[in-house]
Amino acid sequence: MARYSFRLPDIGEGIAEAEIVAWHVRVGERVEEDAQLADMMTDKATVEMESPVSGIVVELAGEVGDLIPIGSTLAVIETDGDGDVEAPPADTPAEQEVVVEAPGAEEISDVEVATPTPQPVRPEPVEGPSLSSTPETKSGPSTSSGQTGNGAKVLASPAVRARAKDLGVDLGQVQAEGDRVRHADLDAFLRYSGGQGYHAPGASRARADEPVKVIGMRRKIAENMAASKRAIPHFTYVEEMDVTALEEMRADLNANRGGRPKLTMLPFLIVAICRTIPQFPMINARYDDEGGVVTRYGAVHLGMATQTDAGLMVPVIRDAQDKNVWQLASEITRLAEAARTGKAKVEELTGGTLTVTSLGPLGGIATTPVINRPEVAIIGPNKIVERPVFDGDDIRRAKLMNLSISCDHRVVDGWDAASYVQALKKLVETPVLLFAD
């Protein structure tokens, strides 16, 4: 028998280590060639590692959550050959399929780890002075269906049944002093059971404490957000915009869209962002902390914060300034679907120069989004609400939306951020300008 040492290959430029986020085999199990060994997460992606040989797994490098250096042994597999075999040196990028991408930005709301929620256990009634260890009626042991053990229905008045139903009490658990369950019997059950075995309407029930190990994408989100808040002096500016005319235009375009995708507010906002960027290049930039260099980008590669079951991901719309609202709507749909299904490619989740984050129908009156480091700004549209507004001496119904922008104060001054948002406001409130050359 021979032992094959499979070393973790180079899975990305500049990557020194990767985190184990899942094992697909255990020690002692047989693995076939090209079968999945593990999922490894880097700063940019989660990569499936496949077995180069068939054999019995005799050693694994660590547990889920451990960081493994590039080039170190990930698994040792016992094959049918003779002598020990070393995997080839890890000096070329591994050709593996990217299945889940790492995040780079923060939405406004907290993101929970997608772990199963334990269901509360319904406790058994506690013994009391008038209860036996197994509650019975005079007809025999009870069952959870409100019947006795021999199948006879528990006798009770409609009022008692309605009260027991409201309290969540199974009448089959209540011991009757006479030939039927009365209110006094129900009171005795509630009193001596210590409140167990039922719960009042609308009452919540305690769940067991649940320790959740912070690994994989959740850990990357935590690390990225901590680094962003620690290194970047944030400030947030919020402005109200009247989107009544824009919403009317959007409705008209959707009514005549034919086979084109349905338009949301986001494509229009992206067009407005791209049209105003040339006047405010400091918004569409990246800051290199170590080099002390701010790079102002000519093209707008717009990150789009997207919530997925695995956590927050930020697919990037490349060259957003060259796309119209229909093209943007198609790209938004495509990238969001790729992110949610874990099919987004590395190049689709890196290289952003500015990020937009929206809670969609959840909205919110105002938000303070966290910057997607090393970018220097993030824009967050909020909920659209209808309110009366003054229009000269008249009062009219208007659709209003607050727009938030968080900026890196090392690069962007408050005056710059406010001026940029006012330029956006002009385009949003006069939507015909979005289509004018």
N, C-alpha and C positions, 0 to 999 in steps of 0.2 A: 504493500500500500504506500502511496505517496501523499504528501501534504502540500497543498497549494496555498500560498499566502497571497491573498488578494489585497493589494495596497490601494488606498484611496487616490484616484487619479486627479490630475489638475482639471477642475471643473469650471474654470473661469479665470480670466485675466486678473491678476492681482489678488486672487483668493488664497489665503494662507491656511484656512481651516473651514470645516463645515460641521454643522450640528446634526446629530442623529434625531430625526423626527418620527421615524417608524422603522421597526424591524419586520420583515415579512417571513423570517425563518427563526428557528430556535436551535440551540445546541442539541445535537443528536438527531436532527431531522435531515432528510435527504433533500438536496436541491438539484434541479436540473440546469443544464447550461442555458443561459439567456433568461432564466427565471429571476424574478425580483428578489434582491437581497435586502435592500434598505432604501429609505427615502432620506436624502441628505439635503439640508438647507444651507445656502450661502447667503450673503447679503442681498443677492438679486433673485434667487430662484430656489425652488425645491427640485432636486434631480433624482430620478430613479436610478439606482445602482443595480446592475444585473450581474448574475454570476457568470464568469467566463468559462467555468467547467462544471461538470456534474460530479456529485459526491456527497459525503456526509459532513455536515457542519460540525466542527470540533471546537471552534473558538470564535467568539464575537468580540469586537473591540470595546464596547461599552454599553451603557443603557441609554434609553431615550432621553434626550436633553444634553448628553455629553458632547463636547466639542472635540473633533478628531482632526489632527494636522494633516495637510496634504502630503501624500507619500508614505504615511504610516499604515500599518496593517489594519484593515477593516474586518476581515474574516479569514479564518483558516479552514480549508475544505480538504477532507481526506478523499483522494481519488483512487482509481484502480491501478495507476502506474506505480513505478518504483522510484524511490528517492524523493527528497523534498524539492519543491519547485517554487521559485519566487516570481511574482507578477512582474511584468515589464516596468521599467522606471516610469514614474509619473511626470513625464516632461512634455506631454502633448495634451491639449484639452480633450476631455472625454466627450464622445459623441453620444450623449444621452438625451432622452426626451424630457423637456421641461413640462411639468404637470401643474405646478402651483407657483405663483410668483410672490416674492416678498414685498411688503408694503413700503411706502416711502412718505406717506402723509397721514394726517389725522383728520377724521371727521369730527363734527362737533360733539356727537354723542359718544358714550362709552360703548365699546364693542365687547360682547361676552364671548368667552371661549365656547365653541360648540361642543359641549359635553352633555351626555344624557343626564336628565334631571331625575333624581331618585323619587319614587312615588311614596307618599306618606302611608304608613301601615296603620290600618284601623285597629286600635287596641281593643282587647277583650274587656268586658265589664269587670269591675273590681268587686270582690265579695263584700257584702254588707250584712247587717243583722238579719235582714229579711230575705237575703239571697243565698241560694246554695251555690257551690262551685260551678255547677252547670245549671243555669237558669231554666226552670221548667214551669209550665202551666199545669193545671190539674189534669190535662189530657195527656201529658207526657213531655219529653224534652222538646225544646223549641228549635226552630231552624231559622236561618237568616231571612227566609221569605215571609216571616210573619205567620207561619204555620207551625203546628206542633210536630213532633217527630213522627207521629203516625199519620201526618198529612191533614189533620183536622185544622180548620181555620180558627185563628184566635178570635174569640168573641169580644167585641167592643162596640160602643156606640159610634155613630158617624163623627160626633164632636171629638171623641177621644182619638179616633183614627186621624182626623185632620190635624189635631194638635201634635200627635206623634210624628206625622209626616213633616210638619213644619220644623220640628226639633231634630229630625233626622234619626229618630229612634225606631228600631225594629220591634214591633209589638211582640214578636215571638221571644224576645229576650226578657220581657217584663213578667214577673210573677204576680198572678192575680190572687187576691184574698178570697174572692168568691167565684161565681161561675163565669165571670167576664172581667176584662181589664177595665178599671175605672180610673178617673183622674187621680184618685189617691194612690193607686198602684203605680201610675206613671210618675207621680211626685216622689214616691219612695224609691223607685228605680233611679231617678235623677239624683236624689239625695245620697243614696248609699253607694252609687257607682262612682262617686267622686267626679262626675262629669265625663267619664270615659265611656266609650262605646257609642257616642253620638257627638254631633257638633251643631251648634246653633246656626240658624240661617245667616249667611253672610259672614260667618266667623272664619278667619284663616286658621290654618293648622301649622304647627311647627314642623320643619323639615330637619333632617339630620345634617350636621355640619359636613361640608364637602370640600376637602383640600384638592385644589387643582394645580398641578405642576405647570409653571409658565415655561413653555417650550415652543419651538417652531415659530410660526408666524406671530403668535401672541408675544413671544419674547422679542422678536424683531420690532414689532410695533412699540413695545415698551422701551427698548433701547433707542430707537429713532426719535421717539417723542421726548424722552428724557434728554437726549443730546440736543434736540432742537430748543427745548425750553431752557436748558442750562447754558447754551452758547449764544442764543439769539435774544437780544432785548426787543421783545415784541411790543407793538402798539396796534390798536384796532380803531378804525374809523368807520362809522355807520351813517348812511344817508338814506332818506326816504325818496322813492321814485314813484311817479304816477305812470302805471303801465296800462292804463285804460285803452289808449289807442293801439298799443302794441298787441294787447290781447285781442282786440277786434281784428287787427291785421292777421294775427295767427289763426283765428277762427276762419277767416275768409280763405286763407291759403290752404288750410286743412280741408275745407269744404270742396276745394277744387284741385286736390293733390293728385287725383288719378291713382296710379300705381306706386307713387312715391311714398316714403315713410311719413308717418304722422309727426308733426312738429310739436315739440315742447318749447318752453321758454328758453332752454339752454342754448340751442343753436343761435338764436337771435343775440343772446348775451355774449356768446363767443365772437360773433361778428363784430359787435360793438367793442369788445376788448381788443381785438386785433386792429381795428381801425384807429383806436386811440393810442396804441402802444408807440408808434413812431414819434409822437410828441413827448412821451414819457418813457424813454428807454431804460431808466433806472428800475422800472417795475419788472421788466422782462429780463432778469439777470440772475447770475449765480455768484456767490461770494466764496472764494477760497480762503478759509481762515488761516491756514498755515502759510500760504504764499502772500497773503495780504493783497489779493487781486480780485477785482470785480469785473466779470465778463458780461457785457451787455449784448444780448443776442439780437441779430437782425430778423431771424425767423421765430415764430411763436410755436413752440412745441408744448402744447397745453395738456397738463396732467388733469385727469378727471377722477376724483376720489370716488371709489365704487365699493359699496358694502357687499361682502360675499360671506358664505357660510364659514370660510376659513379665516376671515378677518378682513381688514381694510386693504384694498389694493388700489394702485393709481396707474391705470393704463394711460398712454400718452397719444394724443392726436397730433401726428406729425404735420408740420407746415399748415397749421390751422388757418393762417392768414390767406391761403390760396383756395379755400373751400367756401362754397355758398351754403345757405341754410340747409338745403336738401342733402348735400354731400356730408355736411356735419352731422345731420340727423342719422344718416346711414352709418357713419363711422362711430358715433356714440353708441348706437345699438350693437354694432359688431364687437366693439372693444368691451362693452359691459358684459355681453354674453360670454366672450372669451375669458374674461376675468372670473366670472361666476362659475364657469364650468372647468376652470383650471387649465384652459388651453392657450392662454396668452403666452406669447413668446417673450424672451428676455428683452429683445429690442423694443417690444411694445410696452414695457414697463420701466424703461430707463430713459434718461436724456431729456426729461422735462425741464422747461425754463420758467413755467408759471403754472399754478394749479387752481382749479375751480372745484369747490366742494359744496354740495347741495344736499339737504335732507329731503328734497322732494316734497311729497304731501305732508310730511311731518312738520316741515317749515320751521317755525320758531320766529319770534318777533325780532330778535337780534342774536347774532352769534359772534364768537371770538375764536375763529379757527386757528390752529397751530400750523406754522409754516413748515413746508416740506423741504427741509434742509438738503442741499445747500442753496435752494432757491431763496429769494428775498421777499416774496409776497404770495399771498393766497387770497382768493376772492370767494365770498360766500353769499349767494342770493338767498333770501329768506322767504317766509310765507307771504302769499298775496292775500290781502284782506280788502273787503269793501267797506268804505266809510264815506260819510258826507264831507265835502270839501267846499271852501269858498272859491268861486270863480267870479272875481269882481264883486258885484253886489248880489250875485246869484249863488245858490247852493245846489250842487249836483252830486250824483253818486259817482264815486271813483274807485278804481282798483289800484291799491297802493302796495308797494313792496319795499322793504328795507334791504339794502345791500351792504355787506360788511367786507372790509379789506383789512387783513393783518399784514404788517410790514416789518422788516428788519431795520431797526432804527439806526444801525451802523451804516446803512446804505441809502435808505429812503427817509427823507424828512417828512414831518407831518404836513407841511405845505404841499409837498409833491403828491402825497397820497390823496389829500383832499382835492387838489386840482385835477388829478387823474379821475377820481370818482365823479367830479362835476362834469368832466368831459363825457364820461360814460352816461351820466344822467341825461345830458342833452340828446344823445343818440337814442337812448331808450324811450324817452318821452316824445321824441319826434322820429318815429320808426322809419318814415320814408327816407330819411338820411342814410339808413343802413344799406339801401339799394342804390344810392346815388353815387356816381363816380366823382 
